Amino acid sequence: MRNVTLFNAPGHRFVLLHESEPGEEEGIRSNQYLVLHEGRGVLLDPGGFGVMPGVLTELLQYIEPRELKAIILSHQDPDIVGGLSTWLELTEAPVYAPCIWFRFLPHYGIRDLSRFVPVPDEGMACEFSPGFQLKLVPAHFLHSEGQLNVYDPIARILFTGDIGGAMLPSDLEYEFVDDFARHLPYIEGFHRRYMCSIRAVQCWVETVSGLDIDMLAPQHGPVYRGRAVQDFIGWLSNLKCGIDLMVPGGRFADGTRS
C-alpha cells in the first residue's frame, strides 16, 4: 500500500506515505506518515535503512527533503530510526525524539546531536509555522519507555506508534479497520506481549480522552477509522498485558509468545 491520503483539505494533508512491502526489510512491515501544510511537511517515524529509498521516492511526489520542517521519532526501535543518518544528509530539519533515548542515538552512527530536540516526558506542542501545530503526546511503556504519539488537530488523526499495530499475514492487506471484531485476531497477541501493563494502557487512554480523534494511525498495519477507533480504545483499556501476565520462569500466564 502506498500514498494513502487520510485527510485532505485546502492547505493541509495527512498521508500514509509508504508501507514497506515484504522483502524490503527483513522484519515487519511498517508505516511512514507525512503531514503536509502549505507546502511544508513533517515526517513521522521515517523507517529503517532498507525502506529509506522507497520512502524518499514517495515523499518526492509531495515535497523536497529541504521542505521538511521536522522529523519526529516516536521511540528508539531500528524500524523507526535505522535510516535516520541518511535523512540527516538530505534535510536540515530538526529531529524531535524522547529525551530518554538521546544517549542511544550515537549507536545509530549519529554523533552530532545539535539538530535534535529532546521531548520531555509530558510531551509538548510544536508550532512549525503559523496555523501548523502538532501535539506530541506521551504514551509511556506502550511499548517503549518514553513512547510518543503525534496528534494533528486539523486532520483529527492520532499517530499512535506501536499502539494499535497489527501483524497481518503476508498475503493479507487492507488500508482501514472498519470492522474491529474481524481485525482483533491480528492485534491481540502483539498487544498482550508488547504493551507493558494495564496501568500504562489506562494512563494513555486518560491522556488521549480529551482529543477529538477521527483516526488512529499506527506504525504497523491498517488505520482505524469510524467506530473502530472507540472499539479499539475500549478493548485496549481493559486488556491485561505485559507484566500483568508474567509468571516465574520467563513464561506468561496465558501462553502469550513474542
N, C-alpha and C positions, 0 to 999 in steps of 0.2 A: 504494500500500500504506500502510495506516495502523494504528497501535496494535497492533503485533505483539508479544505478550508472549514474550520469550525465556527468562525464568526467573520462576517464581512459587512462593514458599514463604511460610509464615506470617511476616508482618512484612517481607518483602523481595521486591522485583520488579525486573526489568530489562526495559525496554520500548523497542522501536523506535517512537518517539513519532510520527514523521511522516516520510514520504518525499515530498519535493516532487514534484508532477506537472509534466510538460512544460507550459510556458506560465506557470507561477507566477513563474519567474525565467528570463531568457534565459541559458541555460548548461546545466550538467549537473545531473541530479537528485542530491540529497544526503539523507543520513540524519541525524536528530537522535535522541538517546537520552536517556532519563530513568531514573535509578537511584533507586528508592524504598525507604526503610527507616523503618518505624514512623511513617508519616505525614509524613515529610520527604523531600526529593528533592535530587538533584544533576543538573544539565542538562549534557550533553556536546555541545560544538560547536553552539550554538543556531541557526546558519544565517545566511543573508543577509537583507537588508532585505525582499525580496519575499516570503519564506516566513514571516516573523515572525508575521503574524496567524494563519496556519494552525497553526503550532507552538503558539502560545498557546492556541488553541481546543482542541487535543488535550491539552495539559498540564492545562487546567482540568478535564478529566474525572477527574484524579487528585488534584491539589493546587492550592492558590492560589499565585501567584508569591511571596507573602511567606513561604511554607513551604519555599522553596528554601534549602538550606544552602550551595550553591556553584554556580558556573558554571565549567566547565573548557574552555579553548581549547587545541586540540592544536597549532595554528600560526596563521599570520597571514593566510591567504587570505580574500578577501571573502565567499566562500560559507560561511565559518565565523563571521567577525567582523562582517559587514556590518550585521546587525540589533542589535548589542550595545547601542548607545546607548538604544534603546527598552526593552530588558530592564532596563537600569540604572535606568530611571524606575519600573519596576514592582516591583522587588525590592531588598532591601538586602543580598543575598547577596554575599560576596566572589567575585572572579573570579581564577582561577588561570591563568597564562599563562607560556610560556617566557620566561625573563629576557632573552634576546637580542632579543625583539621589543618590549620596552617602549617603546623610542624611536619606534616606528612607530604606537603606539596613538593619539596625537593626530591622525593623519591620518584617523582614523575619527570625528572630531568629539568625542573623549574628552579632556577637559582635566584632570579630577581623577582622579589615579591612586591615591588613598588607599585605595580598596577593592580594589586589585589586589595579588595575591600573586605575586611572582616565583618561578618554579620553577627551581631550579639545573639545570645540565647533567646531573647524575647522577640527576635525578628526586627524588621524595620520597614518603613515606607521609602520607596525610591522614586523620585521625580526626575525623569530623564529629559523631559522638555515640557514646556507649558501644555497642560492637558494630558500628559502621558505619564501616568504613575502606575507602578506595580507594587504590591504589598508582599513582602517576604514574611511568611507565616511559620512559626515553629511547629515541628512535628517530631519531637524528640523520641528516639528509640523506635521509630517506625520506618525502616528498621534500624537506622543508624543514629548514634548519638549526634546531636546537632542537626538532624534532618531538617530540611527546609521545604516548604511548599511555596508556590508563587500564585498570587491572586490578581487577576485582571478585572478591575471593576467596570470597565467599559463592556468587555465581552461577557462578563459574569462567568468566567471559567477559572477553576482552581486546578493548577498543575500540582499533582499530588506525589510526584516521585514514585516510590515503590508501593505506596498505598493504593490499593485497587488493581495492582499489576496482575496480569493473567499469564499463565503458562499454557498457551494454545498449542495443540499438536501442529506439526509442520505442514500438514495438509489442510489446515483449517484457518480461514481468515475472514474476519468481518470488522467493519470500521467502528460500529457503535454497539453499545449494550442497550437494548430496548427491553429485553425480557431477562430480568435479573435471575430468576429461578433457573433458566436454561444456562446462564453464564456461570452460576455458582460452582459447578464441578471444576472449573478451570482456575479458580482463585482460592478455594478453601484450604487445600494443603499448604500452599505457599504462605498464606497469611497465618495459619496456625504455627508454622515453623519460624518464619522470618520476623513477624511482628513481636515485640518484646513482651508485652503483658496487657491484660485488660485495663490496667490502670493507665498505661501510656495511651492506649486507644481512647479511653474516655476523656483524658486531658485534651487530646486532639479534637474529639467531637465537640467538646465545650468551646474550644478555641475557634473552630470554624462555624459554630452555630449562628453567629451574628452576620455571616457573609451571605450575600444574595448569589446563590450558585445555580447556574443552569446546566453546567457540565463539569464533570471530573475527568481530568486528562492525566492518566498515569504514564509512567515511563515505559511500561511494558503492556502490550495488548490494547484492546479497543477502548474507546472513550465512552463514559457513562453519560446518558442524557435523559431528560424527561423524568418519569417516575423512577427509573433505575438509580438515579442519584440518591434519593432518600431511601430506597430499598437497600442499597449498599451500605449507607451510613447506619441505618437501623440494624442491619445484620452485624456489621463490624462492632458496633457499640456494645454488643452482648457476647463477643467472641472471647473465649478463653484461649490464650495463645502463649507461645514462648515459655517464659519461666513459670507460667500458671500450670503448665503440663509436665514439667520436669519431675523425674524421679531419680533416685540414686543409680549410679552406674552408667550415666550418659544416655539413658533412654527417655522416651516421652510416654506419658500415661495412656494416650490414645493411639499409640503406634505411629505418630507423625514422623515422617522422614524428610530429609532435605531434598 
